[in-house]
Amino acid sequence: MMHAMEVPSPCVKVCEIDARSGYCRGCYRTITEIARWTQFSARQKRKVWQLIERRAQQGYARATG
């Protein structure tokens, strides 16, 4: 069974919340998901990763430059 520490953070060190979508331009998380990441269980973290994948597929662009 995977422990919470074993689920990697999606942070890519580009921390900017897009005003339109409410998602970080670097990792596609909401500010709440970012703030609570260290408190989430492994299951919750995997759920956030699933949400990130969906958001990326929906075309929320990462910051460039």
mmJSON file of the N, C-alpha and C atoms, coordinates in Angstrom:
{"data_MODEL":{"atom_site":{
"group_PDB":["ATOM","ATOM","ATOM","ATOM","ATOM","ATOM","ATOM","ATOM","ATOM","ATOM","ATOM","ATOM","ATOM","ATOM","ATOM","ATOM","ATOM","ATOM","ATOM","ATOM","ATOM","ATOM","ATOM","ATOM","ATOM","ATOM","ATOM","ATOM","ATOM","ATOM","ATOM","ATOM","ATOM","ATOM","ATOM","ATOM","ATOM","ATOM","ATOM","ATOM","ATOM","ATOM","ATOM","ATOM","ATOM","ATOM","ATOM","ATOM","ATOM","ATOM","ATOM","ATOM","ATOM","ATOM","ATOM","ATOM","ATOM","ATOM","ATOM","ATOM","ATOM","ATOM","ATOM","ATOM","ATOM","ATOM","ATOM","ATOM","ATOM","ATOM","ATOM","ATOM","ATOM","ATOM","ATOM","ATOM","ATOM","ATOM","ATOM","ATOM","ATOM","ATOM","ATOM","ATOM","ATOM","ATOM","ATOM","ATOM","ATOM","ATOM","ATOM","ATOM","ATOM","ATOM","ATOM","ATOM","ATOM","ATOM","ATOM","ATOM","ATOM","ATOM","ATOM","ATOM","ATOM","ATOM","ATOM","ATOM","ATOM","ATOM","ATOM","ATOM","ATOM","ATOM","ATOM","ATOM","ATOM","ATOM","ATOM","ATOM","ATOM","ATOM","ATOM","ATOM","ATOM","ATOM","ATOM","ATOM","ATOM","ATOM","ATOM","ATOM","ATOM","ATOM","ATOM","ATOM","ATOM","ATOM","ATOM","ATOM","ATOM","ATOM","ATOM","ATOM","ATOM","ATOM","ATOM","ATOM","ATOM","ATOM","ATOM","ATOM","ATOM","ATOM","ATOM","ATOM","ATOM","ATOM","ATOM","ATOM","ATOM","ATOM","ATOM","ATOM","ATOM","ATOM","ATOM","ATOM","ATOM","ATOM","ATOM","ATOM","ATOM","ATOM","ATOM","ATOM","ATOM","ATOM","ATOM","ATOM","ATOM","ATOM","ATOM","ATOM","ATOM","ATOM","ATOM","ATOM","ATOM","ATOM","ATOM","ATOM","ATOM","ATOM","ATOM"],
"id":[1,2,3,4,5,6,7,8,9,10,11,12,13,14,15,16,17,18,19,20,21,22,23,24,25,26,27,28,29,30,31,32,33,34,35,36,37,38,39,40,41,42,43,44,45,46,47,48,49,50,51,52,53,54,55,56,57,58,59,60,61,62,63,64,65,66,67,68,69,70,71,72,73,74,75,76,77,78,79,80,81,82,83,84,85,86,87,88,89,90,91,92,93,94,95,96,97,98,99,100,101,102,103,104,105,106,107,108,109,110,111,112,113,114,115,116,117,118,119,120,121,122,123,124,125,126,127,128,129,130,131,132,133,134,135,136,137,138,139,140,141,142,143,144,145,146,147,148,149,150,151,152,153,154,155,156,157,158,159,160,161,162,163,164,165,166,167,168,169,170,171,172,173,174,175,176,177,178,179,180,181,182,183,184,185,186,187,188,189,190,191,192,193,194,195],
"type_symbol":["N","C","C","N","C","C","N","C","C","N","C","C","N","C","C","N","C","C","N","C","C","N","C","C","N","C","C","N","C","C","N","C","C","N","C","C","N","C","C","N","C","C","N","C","C","N","C","C","N","C","C","N","C","C","N","C","C","N","C","C","N","C","C","N","C","C","N","C","C","N","C","C","N","C","C","N","C","C","N","C","C","N","C","C","N","C","C","N","C","C","N","C","C","N","C","C","N","C","C","N","C","C","N","C","C","N","C","C","N","C","C","N","C","C","N","C","C","N","C","C","N","C","C","N","C","C","N","C","C","N","C","C","N","C","C","N","C","C","N","C","C","N","C","C","N","C","C","N","C","C","N","C","C","N","C","C","N","C","C","N","C","C","N","C","C","N","C","C","N","C","C","N","C","C","N","C","C","N","C","C","N","C","C","N","C","C","N","C","C","N","C","C","N","C","C"],
"label_atom_id":["N","CA","C","N","CA","C","N","CA","C","N","CA","C","N","CA","C","N","CA","C","N","CA","C","N","CA","C","N","CA","C","N","CA","C","N","CA","C","N","CA","C","N","CA","C","N","CA","C","N","CA","C","N","CA","C","N","CA","C","N","CA","C","N","CA","C","N","CA","C","N","CA","C","N","CA","C","N","CA","C","N","CA","C","N","CA","C","N","CA","C","N","CA","C","N","CA","C","N","CA","C","N","CA","C","N","CA","C","N","CA","C","N","CA","C","N","CA","C","N","CA","C","N","CA","C","N","CA","C","N","CA","C","N","CA","C","N","CA","C","N","CA","C","N","CA","C","N","CA","C","N","CA","C","N","CA","C","N","CA","C","N","CA","C","N","CA","C","N","CA","C","N","CA","C","N","CA","C","N","CA","C","N","CA","C","N","CA","C","N","CA","C","N","CA","C","N","CA","C","N","CA","C","N","CA","C","N","CA","C","N","CA","C","N","CA","C","N","CA","C","N","CA","C","N","CA","C"],
"label_alt_id":[null,null,null,null,null,null,null,null,null,null,null,null,null,null,null,null,null,null,null,null,null,null,null,null,null,null,null,null,null,null,null,null,null,null,null,null,null,null,null,null,null,null,null,null,null,null,null,null,null,null,null,null,null,null,null,null,null,null,null,null,null,null,null,null,null,null,null,null,null,null,null,null,null,null,null,null,null,null,null,null,null,null,null,null,null,null,null,null,null,null,null,null,null,null,null,null,null,null,null,null,null,null,null,null,null,null,null,null,null,null,null,null,null,null,null,null,null,null,null,null,null,null,null,null,null,null,null,null,null,null,null,null,null,null,null,null,null,null,null,null,null,null,null,null,null,null,null,null,null,null,null,null,null,null,null,null,null,null,null,null,null,null,null,null,null,null,null,null,null,null,null,null,null,null,null,null,null,null,null,null,null,null,null,null,null,null,null,null,null,null,null,null,null,null,null],
"label_comp_id":["MET","MET","MET","MET","MET","MET","HIS","HIS","HIS","ALA","ALA","ALA","MET","MET","MET","GLU","GLU","GLU","VAL","VAL","VAL","PRO","PRO","PRO","SER","SER","SER","PRO","PRO","PRO","CYS","CYS","CYS","VAL","VAL","VAL","LYS","LYS","LYS","VAL","VAL","VAL","CYS","CYS","CYS","GLU","GLU","GLU","ILE","ILE","ILE","ASP","ASP","ASP","ALA","ALA","ALA","ARG","ARG","ARG","SER","SER","SER","GLY","GLY","GLY","TYR","TYR","TYR","CYS","CYS","CYS","ARG","ARG","ARG","GLY","GLY","GLY","CYS","CYS","CYS","TYR","TYR","TYR","ARG","ARG","ARG","THR","THR","THR","ILE","ILE","ILE","THR","THR","THR","GLU","GLU","GLU","ILE","ILE","ILE","ALA","ALA","ALA","ARG","ARG","ARG","TRP","TRP","TRP","THR","THR","THR","GLN","GLN","GLN","PHE","PHE","PHE","SER","SER","SER","ALA","ALA","ALA","ARG","ARG","ARG","GLN","GLN","GLN","LYS","LYS","LYS","ARG","ARG","ARG","LYS","LYS","LYS","VAL","VAL","VAL","TRP","TRP","TRP","GLN","GLN","GLN","LEU","LEU","LEU","ILE","ILE","ILE","GLU","GLU","GLU","ARG","ARG","ARG","ARG","ARG","ARG","ALA","ALA","ALA","GLN","GLN","GLN","GLN","GLN","GLN","GLY","GLY","GLY","TYR","TYR","TYR","ALA","ALA","ALA","ARG","ARG","ARG","ALA","ALA","ALA","THR","THR","THR","GLY","GLY","GLY"],
"label_asym_id":["A","A","A","A","A","A","A","A","A","A","A","A","A","A","A","A","A","A","A","A","A","A","A","A","A","A","A","A","A","A","A","A","A","A","A","A","A","A","A","A","A","A","A","A","A","A","A","A","A","A","A","A","A","A","A","A","A","A","A","A","A","A","A","A","A","A","A","A","A","A","A","A","A","A","A","A","A","A","A","A","A","A","A","A","A","A","A","A","A","A","A","A","A","A","A","A","A","A","A","A","A","A","A","A","A","A","A","A","A","A","A","A","A","A","A","A","A","A","A","A","A","A","A","A","A","A","A","A","A","A","A","A","A","A","A","A","A","A","A","A","A","A","A","A","A","A","A","A","A","A","A","A","A","A","A","A","A","A","A","A","A","A","A","A","A","A","A","A","A","A","A","A","A","A","A","A","A","A","A","A","A","A","A","A","A","A","A","A","A","A","A","A","A","A","A"],
"label_entity_id":["1","1","1","1","1","1","1","1","1","1","1","1","1","1","1","1","1","1","1","1","1","1","1","1","1","1","1","1","1","1","1","1","1","1","1","1","1","1","1","1","1","1","1","1","1","1","1","1","1","1","1","1","1","1","1","1","1","1","1","1","1","1","1","1","1","1","1","1","1","1","1","1","1","1","1","1","1","1","1","1","1","1","1","1","1","1","1","1","1","1","1","1","1","1","1","1","1","1","1","1","1","1","1","1","1","1","1","1","1","1","1","1","1","1","1","1","1","1","1","1","1","1","1","1","1","1","1","1","1","1","1","1","1","1","1","1","1","1","1","1","1","1","1","1","1","1","1","1","1","1","1","1","1","1","1","1","1","1","1","1","1","1","1","1","1","1","1","1","1","1","1","1","1","1","1","1","1","1","1","1","1","1","1","1","1","1","1","1","1","1","1","1","1","1","1"],
"label_seq_id":[1,1,1,2,2,2,3,3,3,4,4,4,5,5,5,6,6,6,7,7,7,8,8,8,9,9,9,10,10,10,11,11,11,12,12,12,13,13,13,14,14,14,15,15,15,16,16,16,17,17,17,18,18,18,19,19,19,20,20,20,21,21,21,22,22,22,23,23,23,24,24,24,25,25,25,26,26,26,27,27,27,28,28,28,29,29,29,30,30,30,31,31,31,32,32,32,33,33,33,34,34,34,35,35,35,36,36,36,37,37,37,38,38,38,39,39,39,40,40,40,41,41,41,42,42,42,43,43,43,44,44,44,45,45,45,46,46,46,47,47,47,48,48,48,49,49,49,50,50,50,51,51,51,52,52,52,53,53,53,54,54,54,55,55,55,56,56,56,57,57,57,58,58,58,59,59,59,60,60,60,61,61,61,62,62,62,63,63,63,64,64,64,65,65,65],
"pdbx_PDB_ins_code":[null,null,null,null,null,null,null,null,null,null,null,null,null,null,null,null,null,null,null,null,null,null,null,null,null,null,null,null,null,null,null,null,null,null,null,null,null,null,null,null,null,null,null,null,null,null,null,null,null,null,null,null,null,null,null,null,null,null,null,null,null,null,null,null,null,null,null,null,null,null,null,null,null,null,null,null,null,null,null,null,null,null,null,null,null,null,null,null,null,null,null,null,null,null,null,null,null,null,null,null,null,null,null,null,null,null,null,null,null,null,null,null,null,null,null,null,null,null,null,null,null,null,null,null,null,null,null,null,null,null,null,null,null,null,null,null,null,null,null,null,null,null,null,null,null,null,null,null,null,null,null,null,null,null,null,null,null,null,null,null,null,null,null,null,null,null,null,null,null,null,null,null,null,null,null,null,null,null,null,null,null,null,null,null,null,null,null,null,null,null,null,null,null,null,null],
"Cartn_x":[0.834,0.0,0.881,0.49,1.259,0.979,2.012,1.872,1.755,1.181,0.991,2.306,3.404,4.697,5.163,4.639,5.088,4.389,3.371,2.692,3.406,4.063,4.855,3.99,4.545,3.872,3.907,2.82,2.802,3.469,3.981,4.583,5.757,5.755,6.852,7.535,7.295,7.924,7.512,6.316,5.701,4.398,4.448,3.315,2.587,1.552,0.75,-0.669,-1.632,-3.015,-3.648,-4.206,-4.902,-6.244,-6.504,-7.732,-8.982,-8.892,-10.051,-10.425,-9.454,-9.734,-9.658,-8.844,-8.627,-7.57,-6.887,-5.858,-4.47,-3.524,-2.134,-1.683,-0.987,-0.504,0.614,1.241,2.327,1.877,0.953,0.597,-0.881,-1.689,-3.13,-3.921,-3.344,-4.097,-4.781,-5.842,-6.474,-5.637,-5.879,-5.139,-5.421,-6.628,-6.978,-6.209,-6.124,-5.367,-3.897,-3.37,-1.969,-1.766,-2.629,-2.493,-2.651,-3.485,-3.768,-2.958,-2.121,-1.404,-0.725,-0.014,0.741,-0.167,-1.417,-2.37,-3.179,-3.156,-3.942,-3.382,-4.272,-3.876,-3.39,-2.779,-2.326,-3.507,-4.628,-5.822,-6.265,-6.27,-6.654,-5.667,-4.382,-3.365,-3.533,-3.827,-4.05,-5.282,-6.303,-7.503,-7.148,-6.327,-5.901,-5.128,-4.264,-3.528,-4.489,-5.575,-6.577,-7.227,-7.524,-8.107,-7.139,-5.871,-4.84,-4.79,-4.812,-4.768,-5.961,-7.146,-8.346,-8.22,-7.743,-7.59,-6.606,-5.519,-4.523,-5.126,-5.918,-6.549,-7.585,-8.168,-9.189,-8.566,-7.235,-6.566,-6.178,-6.154,-5.656,-4.158,-3.727,-2.328,-1.417,-0.249,0.802,1.428,1.992,2.715,3.95,4.311,5.522,6.496,7.774,8.8,9.349],
"Cartn_y":[-1.184,0.0,1.25,2.228,3.452,4.395,4.993,5.967,7.355,8.303,9.671,10.29,9.959,10.529,10.025,8.907,8.319,8.899,9.715,10.343,11.67,11.813,13.022,14.268,15.368,16.649,17.001,17.558,17.979,19.344,19.95,21.284,21.29,22.273,22.444,23.801,24.413,25.684,26.85,26.759,27.868,28.14,29.071,29.284,30.567,30.418,31.559,31.063,31.595,31.183,31.972,31.245,31.857,32.379,33.66,34.278,33.688,33.306,32.774,31.37,30.495,29.094,28.802,29.572,29.294,28.233,27.8,26.766,27.389,26.748,27.161,26.897,27.846,27.684,26.655,26.343,25.378,23.941,23.755,22.376,22.046,23.003,22.8,22.55,22.826,22.66,23.964,23.86,25.04,25.493,26.693,27.196,26.325,25.818,24.933,23.619,23.049,21.803,22.001,23.144,23.453,23.597,24.37,24.64,23.383,22.458,21.263,20.032,20.161,19.003,18.165,18.806,18.049,17.366,17.773,17.165,16.05,15.978,14.977,13.578,12.611,11.206,10.835,9.681,9.215,9.122,8.667,8.548,9.92,10.906,12.259,12.83,12.575,13.061,12.419,11.136,10.474,11.038,11.392,12.015,13.367,14.148,15.439,15.225,14.216,13.91,13.593,12.877,12.583,13.873,14.778,16.061,16.872,16.846,17.562,17.044,15.741,15.148,15.593,15.622,16.083,17.546,18.358,19.795,20.018,19.271,19.401,19.001,17.938,17.477,18.469,19.227,20.22,21.493,21.552,22.663,23.827,23.65,24.741,24.834,25.933,26.088,26.362,25.774,26.072,27.418,28.049,29.291,29.008,29.942,29.8,30.897,30.585,31.592,31.566],
"Cartn_z":[0.0,0.0,0.0,-0.773,-0.908,0.264,0.829,1.902,1.307,2.055,1.577,1.109,1.793,1.421,0.054,-0.4,-1.647,-2.877,-2.687,-3.811,-4.055,-5.203,-5.438,-5.619,-5.22,-5.422,-6.908,-7.419,-8.818,-9.039,-7.992,-8.088,-9.067,-9.966,-10.918,-10.726,-9.565,-9.183,-10.076,-10.666,-11.397,-10.663,-9.723,-8.821,-9.183,-9.976,-10.399,-10.646,-9.911,-10.063,-11.21,-12.151,-13.281,-12.786,-12.97,-12.458,-13.106,-14.348,-15.069,-14.596,-14.546,-14.221,-12.723,-12.001,-10.586,-10.345,-11.403,-11.297,-11.395,-10.721,-10.841,-12.276,-12.858,-14.24,-14.331,-13.214,-13.218,-12.994,-12.047,-11.669,-11.797,-12.185,-12.384,-11.107,-9.953,-8.71,-8.33,-7.523,-6.95,-5.761,-5.3,-4.145,-2.915,-2.795,-1.676,-1.761,-2.952,-3.128,-2.813,-3.194,-2.897,-1.39,-0.752,0.688,1.533,1.102,1.905,1.5,0.489,-0.051,1.025,1.927,2.94,3.959,4.034,4.96,4.304,2.981,2.266,2.472,2.495,2.507,1.105,0.984,-0.335,-1.289,-0.807,-1.654,-2.167,-1.287,-1.683,-2.7,-2.487,-3.418,-4.798,-4.826,-6.119,-6.818,-6.055,-6.621,-7.238,-6.546,-7.088,-8.388,-8.426,-9.659,-10.802,-10.512,-11.549,-12.047,-11.118,-11.496,-12.342,-11.973,-12.733,-14.167,-14.325,-15.662,-16.499,-15.893,-16.609,-16.997,-16.065,-16.338,-17.479,-17.481,-18.543,-19.892,-19.904,-21.135,-21.639,-20.735,-21.109,-21.655,-21.679,-22.332,-21.46,-20.166,-19.328,-19.527,-20.106,-20.509,-19.319,-19.388,-18.415,-18.776,-17.775,-18.013,-18.857,-19.667,-20.466,-20.108,-20.269,-20.041,-18.727],
"occupancy":[1.0,1.0,1.0,1.0,1.0,1.0,1.0,1.0,1.0,1.0,1.0,1.0,1.0,1.0,1.0,1.0,1.0,1.0,1.0,1.0,1.0,1.0,1.0,1.0,1.0,1.0,1.0,1.0,1.0,1.0,1.0,1.0,1.0,1.0,1.0,1.0,1.0,1.0,1.0,1.0,1.0,1.0,1.0,1.0,1.0,1.0,1.0,1.0,1.0,1.0,1.0,1.0,1.0,1.0,1.0,1.0,1.0,1.0,1.0,1.0,1.0,1.0,1.0,1.0,1.0,1.0,1.0,1.0,1.0,1.0,1.0,1.0,1.0,1.0,1.0,1.0,1.0,1.0,1.0,1.0,1.0,1.0,1.0,1.0,1.0,1.0,1.0,1.0,1.0,1.0,1.0,1.0,1.0,1.0,1.0,1.0,1.0,1.0,1.0,1.0,1.0,1.0,1.0,1.0,1.0,1.0,1.0,1.0,1.0,1.0,1.0,1.0,1.0,1.0,1.0,1.0,1.0,1.0,1.0,1.0,1.0,1.0,1.0,1.0,1.0,1.0,1.0,1.0,1.0,1.0,1.0,1.0,1.0,1.0,1.0,1.0,1.0,1.0,1.0,1.0,1.0,1.0,1.0,1.0,1.0,1.0,1.0,1.0,1.0,1.0,1.0,1.0,1.0,1.0,1.0,1.0,1.0,1.0,1.0,1.0,1.0,1.0,1.0,1.0,1.0,1.0,1.0,1.0,1.0,1.0,1.0,1.0,1.0,1.0,1.0,1.0,1.0,1.0,1.0,1.0,1.0,1.0,1.0,1.0,1.0,1.0,1.0,1.0,1.0,1.0,1.0,1.0,1.0,1.0,1.0],
"B_iso_or_equiv":[0.0,0.0,0.0,0.0,0.0,0.0,0.0,0.0,0.0,0.0,0.0,0.0,0.0,0.0,0.0,0.0,0.0,0.0,0.0,0.0,0.0,0.0,0.0,0.0,0.0,0.0,0.0,0.0,0.0,0.0,0.0,0.0,0.0,0.0,0.0,0.0,0.0,0.0,0.0,0.0,0.0,0.0,0.0,0.0,0.0,0.0,0.0,0.0,0.0,0.0,0.0,0.0,0.0,0.0,0.0,0.0,0.0,0.0,0.0,0.0,0.0,0.0,0.0,0.0,0.0,0.0,0.0,0.0,0.0,0.0,0.0,0.0,0.0,0.0,0.0,0.0,0.0,0.0,0.0,0.0,0.0,0.0,0.0,0.0,0.0,0.0,0.0,0.0,0.0,0.0,0.0,0.0,0.0,0.0,0.0,0.0,0.0,0.0,0.0,0.0,0.0,0.0,0.0,0.0,0.0,0.0,0.0,0.0,0.0,0.0,0.0,0.0,0.0,0.0,0.0,0.0,0.0,0.0,0.0,0.0,0.0,0.0,0.0,0.0,0.0,0.0,0.0,0.0,0.0,0.0,0.0,0.0,0.0,0.0,0.0,0.0,0.0,0.0,0.0,0.0,0.0,0.0,0.0,0.0,0.0,0.0,0.0,0.0,0.0,0.0,0.0,0.0,0.0,0.0,0.0,0.0,0.0,0.0,0.0,0.0,0.0,0.0,0.0,0.0,0.0,0.0,0.0,0.0,0.0,0.0,0.0,0.0,0.0,0.0,0.0,0.0,0.0,0.0,0.0,0.0,0.0,0.0,0.0,0.0,0.0,0.0,0.0,0.0,0.0,0.0,0.0,0.0,0.0,0.0,0.0],
"pdbx_formal_charge":[null,null,null,null,null,null,null,null,null,null,null,null,null,null,null,null,null,null,null,null,null,null,null,null,null,null,null,null,null,null,null,null,null,null,null,null,null,null,null,null,null,null,null,null,null,null,null,null,null,null,null,null,null,null,null,null,null,null,null,null,null,null,null,null,null,null,null,null,null,null,null,null,null,null,null,null,null,null,null,null,null,null,null,null,null,null,null,null,null,null,null,null,null,null,null,null,null,null,null,null,null,null,null,null,null,null,null,null,null,null,null,null,null,null,null,null,null,null,null,null,null,null,null,null,null,null,null,null,null,null,null,null,null,null,null,null,null,null,null,null,null,null,null,null,null,null,null,null,null,null,null,null,null,null,null,null,null,null,null,null,null,null,null,null,null,null,null,null,null,null,null,null,null,null,null,null,null,null,null,null,null,null,null,null,null,null,null,null,null,null,null,null,null,null,null],
"auth_seq_id":[1,1,1,2,2,2,3,3,3,4,4,4,5,5,5,6,6,6,7,7,7,8,8,8,9,9,9,10,10,10,11,11,11,12,12,12,13,13,13,14,14,14,15,15,15,16,16,16,17,17,17,18,18,18,19,19,19,20,20,20,21,21,21,22,22,22,23,23,23,24,24,24,25,25,25,26,26,26,27,27,27,28,28,28,29,29,29,30,30,30,31,31,31,32,32,32,33,33,33,34,34,34,35,35,35,36,36,36,37,37,37,38,38,38,39,39,39,40,40,40,41,41,41,42,42,42,43,43,43,44,44,44,45,45,45,46,46,46,47,47,47,48,48,48,49,49,49,50,50,50,51,51,51,52,52,52,53,53,53,54,54,54,55,55,55,56,56,56,57,57,57,58,58,58,59,59,59,60,60,60,61,61,61,62,62,62,63,63,63,64,64,64,65,65,65],
"auth_comp_id":["MET","MET","MET","MET","MET","MET","HIS","HIS","HIS","ALA","ALA","ALA","MET","MET","MET","GLU","GLU","GLU","VAL","VAL","VAL","PRO","PRO","PRO","SER","SER","SER","PRO","PRO","PRO","CYS","CYS","CYS","VAL","VAL","VAL","LYS","LYS","LYS","VAL","VAL","VAL","CYS","CYS","CYS","GLU","GLU","GLU","ILE","ILE","ILE","ASP","ASP","ASP","ALA","ALA","ALA","ARG","ARG","ARG","SER","SER","SER","GLY","GLY","GLY","TYR","TYR","TYR","CYS","CYS","CYS","ARG","ARG","ARG","GLY","GLY","GLY","CYS","CYS","CYS","TYR","TYR","TYR","ARG","ARG","ARG","THR","THR","THR","ILE","ILE","ILE","THR","THR","THR","GLU","GLU","GLU","ILE","ILE","ILE","ALA","ALA","ALA","ARG","ARG","ARG","TRP","TRP","TRP","THR","THR","THR","GLN","GLN","GLN","PHE","PHE","PHE","SER","SER","SER","ALA","ALA","ALA","ARG","ARG","ARG","GLN","GLN","GLN","LYS","LYS","LYS","ARG","ARG","ARG","LYS","LYS","LYS","VAL","VAL","VAL","TRP","TRP","TRP","GLN","GLN","GLN","LEU","LEU","LEU","ILE","ILE","ILE","GLU","GLU","GLU","ARG","ARG","ARG","ARG","ARG","ARG","ALA","ALA","ALA","GLN","GLN","GLN","GLN","GLN","GLN","GLY","GLY","GLY","TYR","TYR","TYR","ALA","ALA","ALA","ARG","ARG","ARG","ALA","ALA","ALA","THR","THR","THR","GLY","GLY","GLY"],
"auth_asym_id":["A","A","A","A","A","A","A","A","A","A","A","A","A","A","A","A","A","A","A","A","A","A","A","A","A","A","A","A","A","A","A","A","A","A","A","A","A","A","A","A","A","A","A","A","A","A","A","A","A","A","A","A","A","A","A","A","A","A","A","A","A","A","A","A","A","A","A","A","A","A","A","A","A","A","A","A","A","A","A","A","A","A","A","A","A","A","A","A","A","A","A","A","A","A","A","A","A","A","A","A","A","A","A","A","A","A","A","A","A","A","A","A","A","A","A","A","A","A","A","A","A","A","A","A","A","A","A","A","A","A","A","A","A","A","A","A","A","A","A","A","A","A","A","A","A","A","A","A","A","A","A","A","A","A","A","A","A","A","A","A","A","A","A","A","A","A","A","A","A","A","A","A","A","A","A","A","A","A","A","A","A","A","A","A","A","A","A","A","A","A","A","A","A","A","A"],
"auth_atom_id":["N","CA","C","N","CA","C","N","CA","C","N","CA","C","N","CA","C","N","CA","C","N","CA","C","N","CA","C","N","CA","C","N","CA","C","N","CA","C","N","CA","C","N","CA","C","N","CA","C","N","CA","C","N","CA","C","N","CA","C","N","CA","C","N","CA","C","N","CA","C","N","CA","C","N","CA","C","N","CA","C","N","CA","C","N","CA","C","N","CA","C","N","CA","C","N","CA","C","N","CA","C","N","CA","C","N","CA","C","N","CA","C","N","CA","C","N","CA","C","N","CA","C","N","CA","C","N","CA","C","N","CA","C","N","CA","C","N","CA","C","N","CA","C","N","CA","C","N","CA","C","N","CA","C","N","CA","C","N","CA","C","N","CA","C","N","CA","C","N","CA","C","N","CA","C","N","CA","C","N","CA","C","N","CA","C","N","CA","C","N","CA","C","N","CA","C","N","CA","C","N","CA","C","N","CA","C","N","CA","C","N","CA","C","N","CA","C","N","CA","C","N","CA","C","N","CA","C"],
"pdbx_PDB_model_num":[1,1,1,1,1,1,1,1,1,1,1,1,1,1,1,1,1,1,1,1,1,1,1,1,1,1,1,1,1,1,1,1,1,1,1,1,1,1,1,1,1,1,1,1,1,1,1,1,1,1,1,1,1,1,1,1,1,1,1,1,1,1,1,1,1,1,1,1,1,1,1,1,1,1,1,1,1,1,1,1,1,1,1,1,1,1,1,1,1,1,1,1,1,1,1,1,1,1,1,1,1,1,1,1,1,1,1,1,1,1,1,1,1,1,1,1,1,1,1,1,1,1,1,1,1,1,1,1,1,1,1,1,1,1,1,1,1,1,1,1,1,1,1,1,1,1,1,1,1,1,1,1,1,1,1,1,1,1,1,1,1,1,1,1,1,1,1,1,1,1,1,1,1,1,1,1,1,1,1,1,1,1,1,1,1,1,1,1,1,1,1,1,1,1,1]
}}}
